[in-house]
Amino acid sequence: MVFKSMSEKLKKRFIAGATCPKCKALDSIMLYWQNNVEKLQCVKCDYHDSKPTDEVQQVSRQQESVIGVFKP
């Protein structure tokens, strides 16, 4: 049996009035943070979404490079 410490517990909150984009259920979306990533999950279907913090997005964008721009 695996026990989670208090720091590993997830605090989940439901978003009032939110509609699931997949199953269209009302008030079924919960929001929580895991490893500094904001996550959404529907409790009625298998919908998941995540959004990394701005700090993570900035770091990942610095390492990208554009090879060329396609103009038809």
Summary of the structure (lengths in Angstrom):
residues: 72
radius of gyration: 17.5
end to end distance: 59.3
largest distance: 59.3
contacts: 135
relative contact order: 0.16
helix: 17%
strand: 29%
